Amino acid sequence: MERKIRVLVAKPGLDGHDRGAKVVARALRDAGMEVIYTGLHQTPEMIVETAIQEDAHVIGLSALSGAHFPLFPEVVRLLKERGVDDILVIGGGIIPPEDIPKLKAAGVDEVFGPGTPLNEIVEYIRRNVKR
């Protein structure tokens, strides 16, 4: 029996709005994934440490405050620094379309904007998770 996909959902920075992250977390659970939600106000260091401790396959980052730079790339950098290259890093929230290529160039695997169908996120994870 194959192990369930484990997704860490995190809110980096000082953003205090997590409704969207909770909606995505619920959709991932409903799709049969194990979800660890870290709550608000997480530092990149806290996110990476938790992902490693929880043996996560995916880190899902959510930002509504405009702080996706430098927070998302810092998570990727810290994973590399720790020698972790098998965790898929995805992001979502209010992210200007022109920033998406920059985030991907910085190592974020995919970015989902407002209104993305939840099944699209689920299917992306299933197709791309590294286990």
matplotlib code that plots the C-alpha trace (Angstrom):
import matplotlib.pyplot as plt

x = [0.0, 1.4, 1.8, -0.5, 0.8, 1.7, 1.2, 2.4, 0.3, 1.9, 1.3, 4.8, 5.2, 2.9, -0.2, -3.2, -5.6, -5.9, -9.3, -7.9, -5.2, -7.8, -10.1, -7.2, -6.2, -9.7, -9.7, -6.4, -7.8, -11.0, -8.7, -7.1, -3.9, -2.6, -2.4, -0.4, -1.5, 1.1, -1.1, -0.3, 3.0, 5.5, 9.1, 10.7, 13.0, 10.0, 8.3, 11.3, 12.0, 8.4, 8.3, 11.5, 10.2, 6.8, 8.3, 6.2, 6.1, 4.8, 5.0, 2.1, 2.7, 0.0, 0.5, -2.1, 0.0, 2.4, 5.3, 5.7, 9.1, 11.4, 9.5, 8.8, 12.3, 13.7, 11.9, 13.4, 16.9, 16.6, 15.5, 18.6, 20.8, 19.5, 20.1, 16.4, 15.5, 12.5, 9.8, 7.5, 7.1, 3.9, 2.5, -0.8, -2.6, -2.7, 0.4, 0.7, 1.0, 4.3, 5.8, 5.0, 7.9, 10.3, 9.0, 9.4, 13.0, 13.7, 12.7, 9.0, 7.5, 4.1, 1.9, -1.9, -3.8, -7.3, -10.0, -7.9, -10.2, -9.3, -9.1, -6.4, -4.2, -5.0, -4.1, -0.9, 0.3, -0.6, 1.2, 4.3, 4.9, 8.3, 8.0]
y = [0.0, 3.4, 6.0, 9.0, 12.3, 14.5, 18.3, 21.0, 24.1, 27.2, 31.0, 32.6, 36.2, 38.5, 37.8, 37.3, 35.9, 32.2, 31.4, 30.5, 28.3, 26.5, 25.9, 24.4, 22.3, 20.9, 20.1, 18.2, 16.3, 15.5, 14.2, 11.7, 13.6, 14.1, 17.8, 19.5, 23.1, 25.2, 28.3, 31.9, 33.9, 31.2, 32.0, 30.2, 28.4, 27.2, 26.0, 24.1, 22.5, 21.3, 20.0, 17.9, 16.7, 15.8, 14.0, 16.2, 15.6, 19.0, 22.5, 24.7, 28.4, 31.0, 34.8, 37.5, 40.4, 40.8, 39.3, 36.3, 37.9, 37.1, 34.5, 31.8, 31.8, 31.7, 28.5, 27.0, 28.3, 26.8, 23.4, 23.4, 24.4, 21.5, 19.1, 18.5, 18.2, 15.9, 18.3, 19.9, 23.6, 25.3, 28.7, 30.5, 33.7, 37.2, 37.1, 39.4, 37.4, 39.1, 37.7, 34.1, 33.5, 35.1, 32.8, 29.8, 30.9, 31.0, 27.4, 27.5, 24.6, 26.1, 29.1, 29.1, 32.4, 33.3, 31.3, 28.3, 25.3, 23.1, 20.0, 21.6, 22.0, 18.4, 17.0, 19.1, 17.7, 14.1, 14.4, 16.1, 14.9, 13.3, 10.2]
z = [0.0, -1.0, 1.7, 1.5, 0.1, 3.1, 2.5, 4.8, 4.4, 5.8, 6.1, 6.0, 7.3, 9.0, 6.8, 9.1, 6.6, 6.3, 4.9, 1.5, 3.0, 5.0, 2.0, 0.1, 3.1, 3.3, -0.4, -0.1, 2.9, 0.9, -1.9, 0.5, 1.4, 4.9, 5.6, 8.3, 8.8, 10.6, 11.3, 10.9, 11.2, 10.3, 9.4, 6.5, 9.0, 11.0, 7.8, 6.5, 9.9, 10.3, 6.7, 7.4, 10.8, 9.3, 6.3, 4.0, 0.3, -0.5, 1.1, 0.1, 0.9, 1.0, 0.9, 0.6, 2.0, -1.0, 0.9, -1.4, -2.1, -0.3, 1.7, -0.9, -2.3, 1.2, 1.9, -1.3, -0.3, 3.1, 1.8, -0.5, 2.3, 4.3, 1.4, 0.8, -2.9, -2.8, -1.5, -4.0, -3.2, -4.4, -3.6, -3.8, -2.8, -4.2, -6.4, -9.4, -12.6, -13.5, -10.2, -11.1, -13.5, -10.9, -8.2, -10.5, -11.4, -7.7, -7.4, -6.5, -8.5, -9.2, -8.2, -8.1, -8.1, -6.8, -8.4, -9.3, -9.2, -6.2, -8.3, -10.4, -7.3, -6.3, -9.7, -9.9, -6.6, -7.6, -11.0, -9.6, -6.0, -5.5, -3.4]

ax = plt.figure().add_subplot(projection="3d")
ax.plot(x, y, z, "-o")
ax.set_aspect("equal")
plt.show()
